[in-house]
Amino acid sequence: LNDTNPRSLIVRLCDVLSSLRIHGVVFEDDTRSEAVAQILDFISAQTSVPIIGINGGSAIVLTPKEKGSTFLQLGSSTEQQLQVIFEVLEEYDWTAFAVVTTLFPGYEDFVDYIEVLTDSSFIGWEHRGVLTLNLTDDPEGTRLRRQLREVSAQIRLLYCSREEAEAIFRAARDAGLAGPGYIWFVVGTNLGGSDQLPE
């Protein structure tokens, strides 16, 4: 199914499910759209057909899922990504960090999970605060550059959408915050793909 707009995706899947005896669906796409995962979750809940999302938008991990859904996604959750990042921070003794988020859905859970990881650890983490960015009404990025300069930590954990990440890294580069001495960990369930973020 190459056309992943919501209407044609639902129509094509329903046609396939109604015309064949299917025990399950393995789904792969090249998008980074969470809408694909939401549609597949809905179809699984409504039809009781197991669906496995293995790549692209179908693998963007949704929590929670629809009641009755048997939609399995082969991707790492935000919590799993943070656990790995904190192991790297511990390994290199990088204990001081700041959190940068946008208003992208899930940002509050991201911040809460960081607090759980740091509060339950014997490591002396130095959490230097949370900066929540609102990228609307700042087309030139002036406010964004100023806000990023106010963050005092060289280690930054960033949670946002891919499009927001591109804008944030452009502003960080323009503000001199993306070169040597600054380490950014980008966390999210929709940041994959073959395209590189701007240098």
N, C-alpha and C positions, 0 to 999 in steps of 0.2 A: 504494500500500500504506500505509494509514493506521495499521494496527496493527503496531507495531515491537517487540513482545515477541519474544524469540528463537525460540520454537517456531513461532508463526504466520508470522513473517518467513521462516524456512527453508522451511516447508511451502508457502507461497504462491509463493516464488521457484522452488522445485523443480517445482511444478505448472506454472508458466508455462514454465519451461525444457524440461520434458518434453512439453508439448502443442503448442508452436509452434517453427517454425524461426527461431531468434534468432541474430543476428550479434553482438549486444552488448546491454548493459543500461545505461541512464542512470538513476541513482538519486538521489532527493532526499527528505529527511525533515526534520521540524521538531524533532527531538530533539537533545540535546547528548551523547548516550550513545556512548562509544567502542565499546560492544558491537556496535552496528550496523555499524561499520566492520570489526570483527573477523569478524563473520558474513559480510559480503560478501566479504572477503578469502578466507575459508575456502571459500565457494561458488565463487569464481572459480578457486581452486587445484584444487578437485575436479572442476569441469566444463569447465575451459579456456575459459570464456566471459568475454570482456572486460567489466568492470564499471567504470563511471565514477561516482564519488560527487561530487555537485556542491554539496551543502548539508547542514547539520545534522550528525548523528553520522556519516553516510557520508563526510563530507569531513574528519573528524578524521584527520590524517596519521599513519599507522602506520609505524614502522620497527622492525625489518625486517618484510617481508611474508612470507607463506607461500611455500615453494618451489613454483614453477610458477604463481603467481598473476599474473593480468593485471588487477589492480585499480588503477585510476588515481584519485587523489583530488585534487580541485582546492581545495587549501587550502595555507596557508603552514606550513612546518615551524618548529620551535622555533629552529633555526639561522638560518633566513631572518628570523624576527622579531628575533632578537638582532642580526643584521647591521644591520638598519634602525635599531634602538634605539641601537646604538653610533655610527652615523652622526649621529643626532640629538644624542647626548651630545657628540660631537666638534664639531659645528656650534656648539653653545652653550657650548663649553669647560667642560662639566660633567665633570671628570675624576675626581672622588672619588665613589665609590658603594659600596653594600653589597648583598649578595645575601641575599634571604630566600626560603626554600623550605619546603615541607612534605615529607612522605614520599611525595607523589604520584608514581606511576611515571614515571621519566624524569628525576627531579630530579638524579641523579648526572651524567647526560649534560649537563644544563643547566649545572651548575657546571663540568664539564670544558670545555664549549665556551666559556664565558666566559673561562676561563684561556687557551685557544687564541687567542681574539680579542685579549686584552690582552697576552699574551706575544709575539705576532707583530706587534705594532703599534709604530710609532715614537712614538705618543702616550704621554705620561707618565701612564698610568692609575694612580690611587690606589685600589686594591681594599681596602676596609676590612673584609673578612671575610665569612663565610657564616654565617647564622643558619638552622638547620634546625629547624622547628617540628613538634611532635607535638601535634595538637589534641585527641587523645583524653584523657579523664579531666580535662578542664578546662572543665566546662559553663558556668561563670560568666565565663571568659576572664581570670581574675586573673593566672595565669601568663603568658598570651599578652601582655597589656598590659605586664607587667614586662619580658618578653623583648624586645618591640618598642622599649621605651624605651632599652634597652642598646645599640641600634644607633646608631653615631655619625655616619653619613652621612645627609644630607638627600635624596640620590638613592638610591632603592631599586628593585632589580630583583626582582620577585616571580614565583615559579613555583609553581602550585598548581592544584587543581580549582576550578570555579566556586563550589561550595558552600563550600569552604575560603576562597576570596577574600572571600565575603560576611562570614564570621566574622572574618577578619583585618582587613577594613576597618572593621567595627564596633568592634573592639578598638582599632585605630589612631585612629579618631575619638574614642573615649572617653579615650584617652591623650593627645590633643592632637597627634597625629602625621599628621593627614590634611588639615590646613588650609594656609594660605599658608606658603611656605618648605619644604614637603615635596613631593617629586615621586616618584610611584610609576609604574613601568612594569610592567604585568601581562603576563606571557608565558605562553603555553600554547596547545595545539591544541584545547581544548574550552571556550573562554571566550566564544564567539560567541553571538549571539541578540539578540532585540530588548529583552529585559529589561535594565534598568540595574542596575549594582552600587550598593549603598547609598551615599548621599552622606555 
